Amino acid sequence: MNFSQAAEDYRRIEKALHFLETHFHRQPELAEVAAAANLSEYHFQRLFSRWVGISPKRFLQYLTKEYAKER
């Protein structure tokens, strides 16, 4: 992977993380989050897991749990 591809991947994952942090309360589907990152569901799932270390679903569960703890 070259630098420009890595930078583009980072930007897309950053966008997805922001989307999830902003919309976690309504539990968006994978397709919606992938669309926000301009990726197919399959590619988004793989890319997200590679960059974040967990699946998008697990990250969404984490956000929901942390929000519940704060309330």
One Martini backbone bead per residue (centre of mass of N, CA, C, O) as a GRO file, in nm:
protein
   71
    1MET     BB    1   0.096   0.037   0.024
    2ASN     BB    2   0.060   0.355  -0.028
    3PHE     BB    3   0.041   0.664   0.099
    4SER     BB    4  -0.220   0.764  -0.046
    5GLN     BB    5  -0.393   0.519   0.033
    6ALA     BB    6  -0.361   0.543   0.339
    7ALA     BB    7  -0.482   0.828   0.358
    8GLU     BB    8  -0.759   0.753   0.243
    9ASP     BB    9  -0.831   0.537   0.449
   10TYR     BB   10  -0.815   0.717   0.695
   11ARG     BB   11  -1.033   0.919   0.610
   12ARG     BB   12  -1.265   0.710   0.598
   13ILE     BB   13  -1.247   0.612   0.892
   14GLU     BB   14  -1.285   0.884   1.023
   15LYS     BB   15  -1.567   0.928   0.906
   16ALA     BB   16  -1.696   0.674   1.034
   17LEU     BB   17  -1.641   0.743   1.329
   18HIS     BB   18  -1.803   1.002   1.331
   19PHE     BB   19  -2.069   0.878   1.247
   20LEU     BB   20  -2.096   0.683   1.487
   21GLU     BB   21  -2.073   0.900   1.717
   22THR     BB   22  -2.334   1.060   1.607
   23HIS     BB   23  -2.537   0.777   1.539
   24PHE     BB   24  -2.558   0.544   1.762
   25HIS     BB   25  -2.854   0.582   1.881
   26ARG     BB   26  -2.974   0.441   1.592
   27GLN     BB   27  -2.821   0.201   1.479
   28PRO     BB   28  -2.660   0.165   1.221
   29GLU     BB   29  -2.604   0.022   0.941
   30LEU     BB   30  -2.352  -0.086   0.751
   31ALA     BB   31  -2.442   0.050   0.485
   32GLU     BB   32  -2.450   0.341   0.597
   33VAL     BB   33  -2.155   0.364   0.687
   34ALA     BB   34  -2.026   0.290   0.419
   35ALA     BB   35  -2.152   0.527   0.262
   36ALA     BB   36  -2.014   0.752   0.432
   37ALA     BB   37  -1.723   0.623   0.321
   38ASN     BB   38  -1.739   0.527   0.021
   39LEU     BB   39  -1.819   0.207   0.055
   40SER     BB   40  -1.838  -0.102   0.066
   41GLU     BB   41  -1.922  -0.325   0.292
   42TYR     BB   42  -1.685  -0.517   0.260
   43HIS     BB   43  -1.453  -0.309   0.257
   44PHE     BB   44  -1.523  -0.166   0.517
   45GLN     BB   45  -1.498  -0.399   0.714
   46ARG     BB   46  -1.198  -0.456   0.659
   47LEU     BB   47  -1.080  -0.171   0.704
   48PHE     BB   48  -1.183  -0.117   0.987
   49SER     BB   49  -1.053  -0.363   1.127
   50ARG     BB   50  -0.762  -0.286   1.054
   51TRP     BB   51  -0.757   0.006   1.191
   52VAL     BB   52  -0.918  -0.053   1.477
   53GLY     BB   53  -0.943  -0.389   1.563
   54ILE     BB   54  -1.254  -0.386   1.506
   55SER     BB   55  -1.562  -0.404   1.444
   56PRO     BB   56  -1.826  -0.207   1.382
   57LYS     BB   57  -2.018  -0.348   1.580
   58ARG     BB   58  -1.833  -0.338   1.829
   59PHE     BB   59  -1.805  -0.031   1.832
   60LEU     BB   60  -2.105   0.028   1.869
   61GLN     BB   61  -2.131  -0.122   2.137
   62TYR     BB   62  -1.928   0.050   2.288
   63LEU     BB   63  -2.069   0.324   2.262
   64THR     BB   64  -2.333   0.238   2.400
   65LYS     BB   65  -2.209   0.154   2.670
   66GLU     BB   66  -2.070   0.424   2.741
   67TYR     BB   67  -2.327   0.593   2.741
   68ALA     BB   68  -2.474   0.434   2.966
   69LYS     BB   69  -2.264   0.493   3.189
   70GLU     BB   70  -2.305   0.815   3.184
   71ARG     BB   71  -2.622   0.805   3.279
   0.00000   0.00000   0.00000
